[in-house]
């Protein structure tokens, strides 16, 4: 069950909602059912030193990794 971000077309509120199969979210501010799903940004977190961490290893210029088939 994914969590989606929605915008209410009536009052402009932006909210997140856990969407189950067949359910339509309702705005928590004005109770309108006239909402649209937004494209949300997602975050990626990595503890790998080659991906922005503090390990000092050099990353691959092809895949931004420190160990792949290209950079070994």
N, CA, C and O atoms as a Tinker XYZ file with bonds, in Angstrom:
   288  protein
     1  N      0.836000   -1.176000    0.000000    73     2
     2  CA     0.000000    0.000000    0.000000    64     1     3
     3  C      0.886000    1.246000    0.000000    63     2     4     5
     4  O      1.512000    1.575000    1.008000    81     3
     5  N      0.929000    1.915000   -1.112000    73     3     6
     6  CA     1.807000    3.093000   -1.229000    64     5     7
     7  C      1.212000    4.335000   -0.594000    63     6     8     9
     8  O     -0.004000    4.475000   -0.464000    81     7
     9  N      2.096000    5.223000   -0.206000    73     7    10
    10  CA     1.696000    6.538000    0.276000    64     9    11
    11  C      1.911000    7.514000   -0.872000    63    10    12    13
    12  O      3.011000    7.626000   -1.414000    81    11
    13  N      0.838000    8.218000   -1.232000    73    11    14
    14  CA     0.905000    9.185000   -2.311000    64    13    15
    15  C      0.696000   10.589000   -1.761000    63    14    16    17
    16  O      0.125000   10.778000   -0.687000    81    15
    17  N      1.170000   11.561000   -2.519000    73    15    18
    18  CA     0.955000   12.963000   -2.174000    64    17    19
    19  C     -0.156000   13.499000   -3.070000    63    18    20    21
    20  O     -0.163000   13.254000   -4.277000    81    19
    21  N     -1.088000   14.228000   -2.477000    73    19    22
    22  CA    -2.239000   14.758000   -3.202000    64    21    23
    23  C     -2.357000   16.253000   -3.003000    63    22    24    25
    24  O     -1.832000   16.814000   -2.041000    81    23
    25  N     -3.071000   16.902000   -3.949000    73    23    26
    26  CA    -3.412000   18.309000   -3.847000    64    25    27
    27  C     -4.921000   18.420000   -4.017000    63    26    28    29
    28  O     -5.494000   17.818000   -4.925000    81    27
    29  N     -5.559000   19.185000   -3.148000    73    27    30
    30  CA    -6.998000   19.397000   -3.219000    64    29    31
    31  C     -7.268000   20.515000   -4.222000    63    30    32    33
    32  O     -6.675000   21.590000   -4.132000    81    31
    33  N     -8.150000   20.265000   -5.164000    73    31    34
    34  CA    -8.464000   21.287000   -6.164000    64    33    35
    35  C     -9.430000   22.338000   -5.620000    63    34    36    37
    36  O     -9.579000   23.402000   -6.220000    81    35
    37  N    -10.082000   22.061000   -4.502000    73    35    38
    38  CA   -11.017000   23.015000   -3.908000    64    37    39
    39  C    -10.302000   24.053000   -3.042000    63    38    40    41
    40  O    -10.497000   25.255000   -3.220000    81    39
    41  N     -9.461000   23.577000   -2.088000    73    39    42
    42  CA    -8.833000   24.514000   -1.144000    64    41    43
    43  C     -7.323000   24.648000   -1.326000    63    42    44    45
    44  O     -6.710000   25.518000   -0.707000    81    43
    45  N     -6.707000   23.805000   -2.161000    73    43    46
    46  CA    -5.277000   23.903000   -2.413000    64    45    47
    47  C     -4.390000   23.190000   -1.407000    63    46    48    49
    48  O     -3.165000   23.270000   -1.503000    81    47
    49  N     -4.982000   22.495000   -0.445000    73    47    50
    50  CA    -4.191000   21.782000    0.569000    64    49    51
    51  C     -3.394000   20.657000   -0.091000    63    50    52    53
    52  O     -3.871000   20.010000   -1.023000    81    51
    53  N     -2.190000   20.435000    0.397000    73    51    54
    54  CA    -1.345000   19.335000   -0.060000    64    53    55
    55  C     -1.202000   18.383000    1.110000    63    54    56    57
    56  O     -0.901000   18.800000    2.229000    81    55
    57  N     -1.424000   17.081000    0.845000    73    55    58
    58  CA    -1.384000   16.096000    1.918000    64    57    59
    59  C     -0.940000   14.744000    1.382000    63    58    60    61
    60  O     -0.991000   14.492000    0.178000    81    59
    61  N     -0.509000   13.885000    2.283000    73    59    62
    62  CA    -0.127000   12.524000    1.939000    64    61    63
    63  C     -1.200000   11.580000    2.433000    63    62    64    65
    64  O     -1.837000   11.820000    3.458000    81    63
    65  N     -1.392000   10.505000    1.692000    73    63    66
    66  CA    -2.431000    9.548000    2.062000    64    65    67
    67  C     -1.983000    8.138000    1.705000    63    66    68    69
    68  O     -1.454000    7.905000    0.618000    81    67
    69  N     -2.195000    7.207000    2.616000    73    67    70
    70  CA    -1.963000    5.794000    2.357000    64    69    71
    71  C     -3.142000    5.302000    1.538000    63    70    72    73
    72  O     -4.280000    5.327000    2.006000    81    71
    73  N     -2.875000    4.853000    0.310000    73    71    74
    74  CA    -3.955000    4.494000   -0.607000    64    73    75
    75  C     -4.066000    2.982000   -0.690000    63    74    76    77
    76  O     -3.122000    2.291000   -1.071000    81    75
    77  N     -5.230000    2.489000   -0.328000    73    75    78
    78  CA    -5.529000    1.070000   -0.461000    64    77    79
    79  C     -6.316000    0.860000   -1.734000    63    78    80    81
    80  O     -6.876000    1.807000   -2.287000    81    79
    81  N     -6.362000   -0.373000   -2.203000    73    79    82
    82  CA    -7.072000   -0.681000   -3.452000    64    81    83
    83  C     -8.512000   -0.204000   -3.412000    63    82    84    85
    84  O     -9.266000   -0.546000   -2.501000    81    83
    85  N     -8.887000    0.585000   -4.399000    73    83    86
    86  CA   -10.259000    1.026000   -4.551000    64    85    87
    87  C    -10.686000    2.205000   -3.693000    63    86    88    89
    88  O    -11.836000    2.634000   -3.789000    81    87
    89  N     -9.801000    2.748000   -2.856000    73    87    90
    90  CA   -10.196000    3.892000   -2.033000    64    89    91
    91  C     -9.813000    5.194000   -2.719000    63    90    92    93
    92  O     -8.779000    5.280000   -3.383000    81    91
    93  N    -10.639000    6.182000   -2.555000    73    91    94
    94  CA   -10.364000    7.517000   -3.100000    64    93    95
    95  C    -10.125000    8.438000   -1.913000    63    94    96    97
    96  O    -10.973000    8.527000   -1.025000    81    95
    97  N     -8.985000    9.125000   -1.880000    73    95    98
    98  CA    -8.695000   10.006000   -0.744000    64    97    99
    99  C     -9.598000   11.230000   -0.694000    63    98   100   101
   100  O    -10.129000   11.672000   -1.713000    81    99
   101  N     -9.761000   11.762000    0.492000    73    99   102
   102  CA   -10.556000   12.955000    0.745000    64   101   103
   103  C     -9.645000   13.974000    1.422000    63   102   104   105
   104  O     -8.827000   13.610000    2.268000    81   103
   105  N     -9.779000   15.227000    1.060000    73   103   106
   106  CA    -8.972000   16.297000    1.640000    64   105   107
   107  C     -9.223000   16.379000    3.146000    63   106   108   109
   108  O    -10.374000   16.455000    3.575000    81   107
   109  N     -8.165000   16.365000    3.946000    73   107   110
   110  CA    -8.342000   16.456000    5.397000    64   109   111
   111  C     -8.760000   17.851000    5.869000    63   110   112   113
   112  O     -9.263000   17.994000    6.983000    81   111
   113  N     -8.560000   18.881000    5.042000    73   111   114
   114  CA    -8.912000   20.244000    5.436000    64   113   115
   115  C    -10.367000   20.600000    5.127000    63   114   116   117
   116  O    -11.068000   21.156000    5.973000    81   115
   117  N    -10.817000   20.277000    3.908000    73   115   118
   118  CA   -12.170000   20.698000    3.523000    64   117   119
   119  C    -13.106000   19.531000    3.211000    63   118   120   121
   120  O    -14.267000   19.749000    2.865000    81   119
   121  N    -12.620000   18.305000    3.328000    73   119   122
   122  CA   -13.400000   17.078000    3.087000    64   121   123
   123  C    -13.854000   16.909000    1.642000    63   122   124   125
   124  O    -14.778000   16.139000    1.378000    81   123
   125  N    -13.232000   17.603000    0.713000    73   123   126
   126  CA   -13.568000   17.466000   -0.695000    64   125   127
   127  C    -12.941000   16.188000   -1.249000    63   126   128   129
   128  O    -11.838000   15.806000   -0.858000    81   127
   129  N    -13.637000   15.552000   -2.136000    73   127   130
   130  CA   -13.113000   14.378000   -2.816000    64   129   131
   131  C    -12.465000   14.724000   -4.134000    63   130   132   133
   132  O    -12.003000   13.837000   -4.851000    81   131
   133  N    -12.423000   16.007000   -4.467000    73   131   134
   134  CA   -11.850000   16.486000   -5.718000    64   133   135
   135  C    -10.356000   16.751000   -5.515000    63   134   136   137
   136  O     -9.930000   17.895000   -5.354000    81   135
   137  N     -9.572000   15.672000   -5.528000    73   135   138
   138  CA    -8.133000   15.772000   -5.300000    64   137   139
   139  C     -7.406000   15.156000   -6.486000    63   138   140   141
   140  O     -7.962000   14.339000   -7.220000    81   139
   141  N     -6.159000   15.560000   -6.658000    73   139   142
   142  CA    -5.344000   14.954000   -7.711000    64   141   143
   143  C     -4.007000   14.541000   -7.134000    63   142   144   145
   144  O     -3.455000   15.206000   -6.257000    81   143
   145  N     -3.498000   13.433000   -7.641000    73   143   146
   146  CA    -2.220000   12.900000   -7.160000    64   145   147
   147  C     -1.080000   13.698000   -7.763000    63   146   148   149
   148  O     -1.094000   14.029000   -8.948000    81   147
   149  N     -0.092000   14.003000   -6.932000    73   147   150
   150  CA     1.078000   14.764000   -7.363000    64   149   151
   151  C      2.245000   13.830000   -7.617000    63   150   152   153
   152  O      2.301000   12.726000   -7.075000    81   151
   153  N      3.166000   14.273000   -8.435000    73   151   154
   154  CA     4.429000   13.564000   -8.591000    64   153   155
   155  C      5.331000   13.993000   -7.441000    63   154   156   157
   156  O      5.665000   15.169000   -7.302000    81   155
   157  N      5.712000   13.042000   -6.638000    73   155   158
   158  CA     6.528000   13.358000   -5.466000    64   157   159
   159  C      7.990000   13.082000   -5.746000    63   158   160   161
   160  O      8.334000   12.184000   -6.514000    81   159
   161  N      8.837000   13.859000   -5.119000    73   159   162
   162  CA    10.267000   13.576000   -5.152000    64   161   163
   163  C     10.532000   12.467000   -4.153000    63   162   164   165
   164  O      9.830000   12.342000   -3.150000    81   163
   165  N     11.525000   11.678000   -4.424000    73   163   166
   166  CA    11.880000   10.644000   -3.482000    64   165   167
   167  C     13.333000   10.815000   -3.069000    63   166   168   169
   168  O     14.143000   11.377000   -3.807000    81   167
   169  N     13.642000   10.329000   -1.898000    73   167   170
   170  CA    14.996000   10.455000   -1.373000    64   169   171
   171  C     15.684000    9.105000   -1.403000    63   170   172   173
   172  O     15.063000    8.068000   -1.171000    81   171
   173  N     16.970000    9.133000   -1.692000    73   171   174
   174  CA    17.771000    7.927000   -1.669000    64   173   175
   175  C     18.878000    8.153000   -0.662000    63   174   176   177
   176  O     19.586000    9.159000   -0.715000    81   175
   177  N     19.022000    7.215000    0.252000    73   175   178
   178  CA    20.057000    7.325000    1.267000    64   177   179
   179  C     20.988000    6.136000    1.128000    63   178   180   181
   180  O     20.540000    4.994000    1.028000    81   179
   181  N     22.258000    6.404000    1.122000    73   179   182
   182  CA    23.230000    5.334000    1.006000    64   181   183
   183  C     24.343000    5.563000    2.011000    63   182   184   185
   184  O     24.789000    6.692000    2.215000    81   183
   185  N     24.782000    4.495000    2.629000    73   183   186
   186  CA    25.892000    4.598000    3.559000    64   185   187
   187  C     27.203000    4.200000    2.891000    63   186   188   189
   188  O     28.240000    4.113000    3.548000    81   187
   189  N     27.152000    3.958000    1.582000    73   187   190
   190  CA    28.340000    3.578000    0.842000    64   189   191
   191  C     29.281000    4.772000    0.725000    63   190   192   193
   192  O     28.850000    5.856000    0.330000    81   191
   193  N     30.576000    4.592000    1.065000    73   191   194
   194  CA    31.520000    5.704000    0.999000    64   193   195
   195  C     31.674000    6.292000   -0.395000    63   194   196   197
   196  O     31.962000    7.484000   -0.509000    81   195
   197  N     31.496000    5.521000   -1.459000    73   195   198
   198  CA    31.680000    6.010000   -2.813000    64   197   199
   199  C     30.502000    6.828000   -3.320000    63   198   200   201
   200  O     30.581000    7.413000   -4.400000    81   199
   201  N     29.421000    6.879000   -2.569000    73   199   202
   202  CA    28.239000    7.593000   -3.037000    64   201   203
   203  C     27.968000    8.828000   -2.198000    63   202   204   205
   204  O     26.829000    9.078000   -1.803000    81   203
   205  N     28.991000    9.588000   -1.930000    73   203   206
   206  CA    28.791000   10.819000   -1.192000    64   205   207
   207  C     29.082000   10.688000    0.286000    63   206   208   209
   208  O     28.959000   11.658000    1.034000    81   207
   209  N     29.459000    9.520000    0.705000    73   207   210
   210  CA    29.811000    9.320000    2.109000    64   209   211
   211  C     31.183000    9.866000    2.401000    63   210   212   213
   212  O     31.729000   10.620000    1.596000    81   211
   213  N     31.757000    9.507000    3.529000    73   211   214
   214  CA    33.052000   10.061000    3.925000    64   213   215
   215  C     34.149000    9.010000    3.913000    63   214   216   217
   216  O     35.059000    9.062000    4.741000    81   215
   217  N     34.081000    8.053000    2.985000    73   215   218
   218  CA    35.061000    6.977000    2.971000    64   217   219
   219  C     36.316000    7.312000    2.201000    63   218   220   221
   220  O     37.331000    6.643000    2.391000    81   219
   221  N     36.299000    8.304000    1.349000    73   219   222
   222  CA    37.470000    8.696000    0.605000    64   221   223
   223  C     37.742000    7.854000   -0.624000    63   222   224   225
   224  O     38.712000    8.122000   -1.333000    81   223
   225  N     36.921000    6.838000   -0.911000    73   223   226
   226  CA    37.170000    6.052000   -2.103000    64   225   227
   227  C     36.669000    6.811000   -3.326000    63   226   228   229
   228  O     35.728000    7.601000   -3.242000    81   227
   229  N     37.300000    6.562000   -4.439000    73   227   230
   230  CA    36.955000    7.269000   -5.662000    64   229   231
   231  C     35.749000    6.603000   -6.318000    63   230   232   233
   232  O     35.663000    5.375000   -6.337000    81   231
   233  N     34.828000    7.380000   -6.849000    73   231   234
   234  CA    33.673000    6.801000   -7.512000    64   233   235
   235  C     33.920000    6.613000   -8.988000    63   234   236   237
   236  O     34.776000    7.258000   -9.595000    81   235
   237  N     33.146000    5.713000   -9.539000    73   235   238
   238  CA    33.202000    5.425000  -10.965000    64   237   239
   239  C     32.578000    6.583000  -11.728000    63   238   240   241
   240  O     31.545000    7.104000  -11.307000    81   239
   241  N     33.166000    6.993000  -12.820000    73   239   242
   242  CA    32.611000    8.093000  -13.601000    64   241   243
   243  C     31.413000    7.652000  -14.433000    63   242   244   245
   244  O     30.649000    8.487000  -14.916000    81   243
   245  N     31.250000    6.355000  -14.598000    73   243   246
   246  CA    30.139000    5.844000  -15.386000    64   245   247
   247  C     28.878000    5.675000  -14.562000    63   246   248   249
   248  O     27.791000    6.040000  -15.008000    81   247
   249  N     29.016000    5.112000  -13.337000    73   247   250
   250  CA    27.825000    4.781000  -12.581000    64   249   251
   251  C     27.773000    5.433000  -11.209000    63   250   252   253
   252  O     26.852000    5.142000  -10.446000    81   251
   253  N     28.692000    6.279000  -10.867000    73   251   254
   254  CA    28.761000    6.941000   -9.553000    64   253   255
   255  C     28.858000    5.956000   -8.405000    63   254   256   257
   256  O     28.365000    6.226000   -7.310000    81   255
   257  N     29.472000    4.846000   -8.639000    73   255   258
   258  CA    29.654000    3.820000   -7.609000    64   257   259
   259  C     31.145000    3.634000   -7.378000    63   258   260   261
   260  O     31.968000    4.118000   -8.154000    81   259
   261  N     31.484000    2.932000   -6.311000    73   259   262
   262  CA    32.893000    2.660000   -6.074000    64   261   263
   263  C     33.268000    1.243000   -6.464000    63   262   264   265
   264  O     34.445000    0.886000   -6.419000    81   263
   265  N     32.297000    0.431000   -6.845000    73   263   266
   266  CA    32.608000   -0.932000   -7.276000    64   265   267
   267  C     31.533000   -1.413000   -8.229000    63   266   268   269
   268  O     30.408000   -1.711000   -7.830000    81   267
   269  N     31.903000   -1.481000   -9.495000    73   267   270
   270  CA    30.999000   -2.021000  -10.513000    64   269   271
   271  C     31.848000   -2.751000  -11.544000    63   270   272   273
   272  O     33.070000   -2.814000  -11.410000    81   271
   273  N     31.226000   -3.289000  -12.543000    73   271   274
   274  CA    31.950000   -4.034000  -13.569000    64   273   275
   275  C     32.896000   -3.138000  -14.365000    63   274   276   277
   276  O     33.885000   -3.620000  -14.916000    81   275
   277  N     32.600000   -1.835000  -14.429000    73   275   278
   278  CA    33.438000   -0.906000  -15.185000    64   277   279
   279  C     34.666000   -0.485000  -14.409000    63   278   280   281
   280  O     35.765000   -0.443000  -14.964000    81   279
   281  N     34.498000   -0.168000  -13.123000    73   279   282
   282  CA    35.633000    0.373000  -12.360000    64   281   283
   283  C     36.303000   -0.658000  -11.455000    63   282   284   285
   284  O     37.349000   -0.362000  -10.878000    81   283
   285  N     35.758000   -1.816000  -11.316000    73   283   286
   286  CA    36.265000   -2.922000  -10.501000    64   285   287
   287  C     36.547000   -2.445000   -9.130000    63   286   288
   288  O     36.983000   -3.224000   -8.283000    81   287
